[in-house]
């Protein structure tokens, strides 16, 4: 293959914001600034929407102080989009690329973003236009294929772990039953992370439910009753995508006029309907007096000042690696491979073909979910804990010896 072409580049951010997507953007910017092959770096406002409108900003002109500020800030500094480009949409993008001599495309997002990059890259190859399209992984759901984990997940895991630590302390002080609904349409990695803050044998969440396992209502209420009988209280974490015994999400069963997003998905996080329903089932069937429920919702994605240092570092490195790979490869998706765990946690960076990531997703492996389908295993804790960068210690005096 010939050397990297001298041309322009564009970078965009797609899908749901995260705590570290801007760190990946910063990584792209700082690595591009070292490459003479890339003349201009355009930031597209609101992802693919901005490309077809040619709504760009000059990212090479950012000061170091602004760049560092962006890197440590959650959400998507360029704005995002839920558009899912088809071939015709991508053809319009490709026309802009040809017009502006853009031959490097860096797209930070999930599997749909990888698919968009793949379509554009294939289209360019078909007409003999040299194009180097790279996907930079991002998602709090942690459901992308090939890579060990996804930038953004570690920060969201830290947030939900700490949120449930606080909720559990509150529940100890005024005992009752508490239900928290966590993001995760098809994968339970984020719900599982609520277990990471448990430090005592009776710490909550005492029960965790995942989209990967059906949750019959009789089993759910029975599990809660068993824990409440044992501890006189119960904290429950529930993934928003839990399904009944027929594989239908409980939210879908509850909503008569479903609000759907641009991908045709039922809105699971914008309503507290599932949390209220589960609390009502517990109250009605167990007669418990103090039952409360919360839906954490979008707060899990862009909570300021709560990023995992490990996650920030890895997300930024993924951005840099995408630019480095573009100097030698035609296209690809950046992946991380774990080469050490525990105190020796470490990863290596690599690149896989776009088609290996595009449009597909993974779920929690069986070895991460306990045998009763209502909690995580030690294997999951060992997997997820290093990504949080560490969690605070909590104290409760009520467990101490009496005098």
C-alpha positions in Angstrom: 0.0 0.0 0.0 1.2 3.5 -0.8 2.1 5.9 2.0 -0.5 7.9 3.8 -2.1 10.6 1.5 -1.7 14.2 2.2 -5.2 15.4 2.8 -7.8 16.6 5.3 -9.5 14.7 8.1 -12.8 14.9 9.9 -13.8 13.7 13.4 -17.2 13.3 14.9 -19.0 12.0 18.0 -22.0 9.8 17.7 -24.7 8.3 19.9 -25.2 8.7 23.6 -22.7 11.0 25.4 -20.4 9.5 27.9 -17.9 10.7 30.5 -14.9 10.1 28.3 -15.9 10.5 24.7 -14.2 14.0 24.8 -11.0 12.4 25.9 -11.0 10.3 22.7 -11.6 13.5 20.7 -8.6 15.1 22.5 -6.5 12.1 21.6 -7.4 12.4 17.9 -6.6 16.2 18.0 -3.2 15.9 19.7 -2.1 13.0 17.4 -3.2 14.7 14.2 -1.2 17.8 15.2 1.9 15.6 14.9 1.1 14.3 11.4 2.2 16.3 8.4 0.0 14.1 6.2 -3.1 15.6 7.7 -3.4 19.3 6.7 -6.8 20.3 8.3 -8.8 18.6 11.0 -12.5 19.3 10.8 -14.8 18.7 13.8 -18.3 17.9 12.6 -21.1 19.5 14.6 -23.7 16.9 15.5 -21.9 14.0 13.9 -23.1 12.8 10.4 -25.7 15.5 10.3 -23.0 18.1 10.4 -21.1 16.5 7.6 -23.9 16.7 5.1 -24.5 20.3 6.2 -20.8 21.0 6.1 -21.1 22.4 9.6 -17.4 22.1 10.7 -15.0 23.8 13.1 -11.2 24.0 12.9 -9.9 21.7 15.7 -6.2 22.4 15.0 -6.7 26.0 16.3 -7.7 25.0 19.8 -5.3 26.1 22.6 -3.7 23.5 24.9 -5.7 24.8 27.8 -9.0 24.4 26.0 -8.0 20.9 24.7 -7.2 19.7 28.2 -10.5 21.2 29.5 -12.4 19.4 26.8 -10.6 16.1 27.6 -11.7 16.1 31.2 -15.3 17.2 30.5 -18.1 14.7 30.0 -20.8 14.6 27.2 -20.0 15.3 23.5 -18.2 18.6 22.9 -19.0 18.5 19.2 -22.6 17.5 19.7 -23.9 14.1 18.8 -26.6 12.5 16.6 -28.9 9.5 16.6 -29.0 9.4 12.8 -28.4 5.9 11.5 -27.0 6.5 8.0 -28.1 4.2 5.2 -26.2 3.9 1.9 -27.9 7.0 0.4 -27.1 9.1 3.5 -23.5 7.8 3.3 -23.3 8.7 -0.4 -24.1 12.4 0.5 -21.3 12.2 3.2 -18.9 10.8 0.6 -19.7 13.7 -1.8 -18.7 16.2 0.9 -15.5 14.2 1.6 -14.5 14.4 -2.1 -15.3 18.1 -2.3 -13.1 18.9 0.7 -10.4 16.3 0.0 -11.2 14.5 3.2 -9.5 11.1 3.2 -9.3 10.5 6.9 -12.5 9.9 8.9 -12.4 9.3 12.6 -15.8 8.4 14.2 -16.2 8.0 17.9 -19.2 5.9 18.8 -20.9 2.5 19.1 -21.6 -0.3 16.7 -23.9 1.9 14.5 -21.0 4.4 14.1 -18.7 1.5 13.1 -21.2 0.5 10.5 -21.4 4.0 9.1 -17.6 4.1 8.8 -17.7 0.7 7.2 -20.3 1.7 4.5 -18.3 4.9 3.7 -15.1 3.0 3.4 -16.5 0.4 1.1 -18.2 3.0 -1.0 -14.8 4.8 -1.4 -13.1 1.6 -2.4 -15.7 0.9 -5.1 -14.9 4.1 -6.9 -11.2 4.1 -6.3 -11.1 7.0 -3.8 -8.5 6.4 -1.1 -10.3 6.7 2.2 -9.1 5.8 5.7 -12.1 5.4 8.0 -11.6 4.6 11.6 -14.0 3.8 14.4 -13.1 4.8 18.0 -15.1 2.7 20.5 -17.4 4.4 22.9 -20.4 3.2 25.0 -21.5 3.0 28.6 -23.3 -0.3 27.7 -19.9 -2.0 27.1 -21.4 -4.1 24.4 -19.0 -3.7 21.4 -17.5 -6.9 20.0 -13.8 -7.8 19.9 -12.6 -5.2 22.4 -12.2 -6.2 26.0 -14.2 -3.2 27.2 -15.4 0.1 25.9 -14.3 3.7 26.8 -17.1 5.3 28.7 -18.0 2.1 30.6 -15.5 2.5 33.4 -16.8 6.0 34.3 -20.5 5.0 34.1 -19.6 1.9 36.2 -18.0 4.1 38.8 -21.1 6.4 38.9 -23.6 3.6 39.3 -21.5 1.8 41.9 -21.2 5.0 44.0 -24.9 5.8 43.5 -25.9 2.4 44.9 -23.3 2.7 47.7 -25.1 5.9 48.8 -28.5 4.4 48.3 -27.5 1.4 50.4 -26.3 3.6 53.2 -29.6 5.5 53.1 -31.5 2.2 53.2 -29.5 1.1 56.3 -30.4 4.3 58.1 -34.1 4.1 57.3 -34.7 0.4 56.3 -37.2 -0.5 53.6 -37.1 -1.7 50.0 -35.5 0.3 47.3 -35.5 -0.4 43.5 -33.0 1.4 41.2 -33.4 1.1 37.4 -30.1 1.2 35.5 -29.4 1.7 31.8 -28.8 -1.3 29.6 -31.2 -2.3 26.8 -29.7 -5.6 25.9 -26.5 -5.9 28.0 -26.3 -6.0 31.8 -22.7 -4.8 32.2 -23.8 -1.5 33.8 -26.4 -3.0 36.1 -23.7 -5.5 37.2 -21.4 -2.6 38.1 -23.7 -1.6 41.0 -22.2 -4.6 42.9 -18.7 -3.2 42.8 -19.1 -1.0 45.9 -20.2 -3.8 48.3 -17.9 -3.9 51.3 -19.8 -5.8 54.0 -21.7 -9.1 53.8 -25.0 -7.4 54.1 -24.3 -4.5 51.7 -26.7 -3.8 48.8 -27.6 -4.1 46.1 -28.8 -7.4 47.4 -30.4 -8.3 44.0 -29.4 -7.4 40.4 -31.4 -8.3 37.3 -30.1 -8.4 33.7 -31.5 -8.3 30.2 -29.7 -11.6 29.6 -32.0 -13.5 31.9 -35.8 -13.5 32.0 -37.3 -12.0 35.1 -40.7 -13.6 35.9 -42.6 -11.4 38.3 -43.2 -14.2 40.8 -39.5 -14.9 41.0 -38.7 -11.1 41.3 -41.1 -10.6 44.2 -40.0 -13.9 45.8 -36.4 -12.9 45.7 -37.2 -9.5 47.3 -39.2 -11.2 50.0 -36.4 -13.6 50.9 -33.8 -10.8 51.2 -36.2 -8.6 53.2 -36.9 -11.5 55.6 -33.2 -12.0 56.1 -32.0 -8.3 56.5 -35.3 -6.4 57.2 -34.4 -4.3 54.1 -33.6 -4.8 50.4 -31.8 -2.8 47.7 -32.4 -3.9 44.1 -30.7 -2.9 40.9 -32.6 -3.6 37.7 -31.4 -3.2 34.1 -33.9 -1.2 32.1 -34.1 -4.0 29.5 -35.3 -6.8 31.7 -37.8 -9.2 30.1 -40.6 -11.3 31.2 -40.7 -15.1 30.7 -41.6 -14.6 27.0 -38.7 -12.4 26.2 -40.7 -9.2 26.1 -39.3 -6.2 28.0 -41.4 -5.3 31.0 -41.4 -1.7 29.8 -42.8 -2.7 26.5 -45.6 -4.6 28.2 -46.4 -1.5 30.3 -46.4 1.2 27.7 -49.4 1.2 25.4 -48.3 4.1 23.2 -44.6 3.5 23.0 -42.3 6.5 22.4 -39.6 5.3 20.0 -36.2 6.8 19.1 -34.9 7.3 15.5 -33.7 3.6 15.4 -37.2 2.3 16.2 -36.3 1.4 19.8 -38.8 1.9 22.6 -37.7 4.6 25.0 -36.6 2.8 28.2 -34.7 5.5 30.1 -36.9 8.5 29.7 -39.6 7.3 32.0 -39.9 6.0 35.5 -42.7 3.6 34.5 -40.6 0.4 35.1 -39.4 1.5 38.5 -42.9 2.5 39.6 -44.3 -0.7 38.3 -41.8 -2.9 40.2 -42.3 -0.9 43.4 -46.0 -1.3 43.0 -45.7 -5.1 42.6 -43.6 -5.4 45.7 -46.0 -3.2 47.7 -49.1 -5.0 46.6 -47.8 -8.5 46.9 -45.7 -8.2 50.0 -47.6 -5.5 51.9 -44.3 -3.7 52.6 -44.9 -0.2 53.9 -41.8 1.5 52.8 -41.0 0.9 49.1 -39.2 3.5 47.0 -37.9 3.5 43.4 -35.7 5.6 41.2 -34.7 5.6 37.6 -31.1 6.8 37.2 -31.7 7.7 33.6 -29.4 10.0 31.7 -27.4 11.0 34.8 -25.4 7.9 34.3 -23.8 9.3 31.1 -22.5 12.8 31.7 -22.1 13.4 35.4 -19.5 16.1 35.8 -16.5 15.5 38.0 -17.0 11.8 38.3 -14.7 10.3 35.6 -12.6 7.3 36.2 -8.9 8.2 35.7 -8.3 4.8 34.1 -11.2 5.4 31.7 -10.0 8.9 30.7 -6.5 7.6 30.0 -7.7 4.7 27.9 -10.3 6.7 25.9 -7.6 9.3 25.1 -5.2 6.6 24.0 -7.8 5.1 21.7 -8.1 8.4 19.9 -4.4 8.6 19.4 -4.2 5.0 18.3 -6.8 5.6 15.6 -4.7 8.4 14.0 -1.5 6.2 14.3 -3.3 3.3 12.6 -4.6 5.5 9.8 -1.0 6.2 8.7 -0.6 2.5 7.8 -4.1 1.0 7.4 -7.0 1.6 5.1 -9.6 1.3 7.9 -10.4 -0.3 11.2 -11.8 -0.1 14.7 -9.6 0.4 17.7 -9.7 -2.5 20.3 -8.2 -3.1 23.7 -6.9 -6.5 24.8 -6.4 -7.2 28.5 -2.9 -8.5 29.3 -3.0 -8.1 33.1 -5.5 -8.1 36.0 -5.9 -6.9 39.6 -3.0 -4.8 40.7 -1.2 -5.7 37.4 -4.1 -4.6 35.3 -2.9 -3.6 31.8 -4.1 -3.6 28.2 -2.7 -3.5 24.7 -4.2 -1.6 21.9 -4.8 -2.9 18.4 -7.1 -2.6 15.4 -9.7 -4.9 13.9 -11.6 -4.7 10.7 -14.7 -2.5 10.8 -17.0 -5.3 9.7 -16.1 -7.2 12.9 -17.7 -4.5 15.0 -20.2 -2.9 12.7 -23.9 -3.3 13.6 -23.4 -6.1 16.2 -23.1 -6.2 19.9 -22.3 -8.6 22.8 -24.0 -9.4 26.1 -22.8 -10.4 29.6 -21.1 -13.8 29.4 -22.6 -16.6 31.5 -19.6 -16.7 33.9 -20.4 -13.1 35.0 -24.0 -13.9 36.2 -24.6 -16.0 39.3 -26.5 -19.3 39.3 -29.7 -17.7 40.6 -29.8 -15.1 37.9 -30.0 -12.2 40.4 -26.4 -11.1 40.9 -22.8 -11.1 39.6 -19.9 -13.5 40.2 -16.4 -12.8 41.5 -15.2 -13.1 37.9 -17.3 -10.0 36.9 -16.0 -8.0 39.9 -12.4 -8.8 38.9 -13.2 -7.8 35.3 -15.0 -4.5 36.0 -13.4 -3.1 39.2 -10.0 -2.0 37.5 -12.0 0.1 35.0 -13.5 2.3 37.7 -10.1 3.5 39.0 -11.1 2.6 42.5 -14.1 3.4 44.8 -14.4 5.1 48.1 -14.7 3.3 51.4 -17.9 3.6 53.5 -18.6 3.0 57.2 -21.5 1.9 59.2 -21.4 1.6 63.0 -24.5 -0.5 63.5 -22.6 -3.6 62.7 -20.1 -3.1 65.4 -20.1 -5.0 68.7 -22.6 -3.8 71.3 -21.6 -2.8 74.9 
